[in-house]
């Protein structure tokens, strides 16, 4: 009995040693892309890319503040091939906090690469990917993309999601976001659009009235100053 127990213990220890010796693939930190981290303020991110916070475009102001800031990474002068494979980064902010990053790659930097090539490159940094069937990502306020784009591969955990897709055929792009803030931003954007639509007739009437009043002021001024 003791011999059997001793053998079982030895076998168990050997299994542990074997498992520990096998290289483990862990998901990497999905809260960052290069030196950019979700939750960064507009001011901190603007400083990092050498821009002014005022450059951030205000898309919606209610019920939450939605802003976007675009950055084109500089390329070395005179290079035939882009040393920087990223063509453009679009940063989205929810009440001043970075919640979404859209990365568009330079076509010549990814020319000839297959979907599997891109998945392998990204997986080297972010771990194993999934290939969800019929999965899409939404772009509720970006006219440069379709309302939804088909996902090629996805990396995610309980808090963050990174999605690889092709835009307009051959251009590779990834969009990554914090799940909680992205959902809140989506609700806020929809509510803002709804409010704008409801108030559009009133705003248009006010605009027409103001234009008429301004025209009348200008008319009266010209009547008194015009010399025949």
Helices and strands as residue ranges (DSSP letters): H 2-21, E 32-33, E 36-37, H 42-48, G 53-55, E 57-60, E 66-71, E 86-94, E 97-105, H 107-110, H 115-126, E 136-138, E 148-156, E 160-167, E 171-178, H 179-225
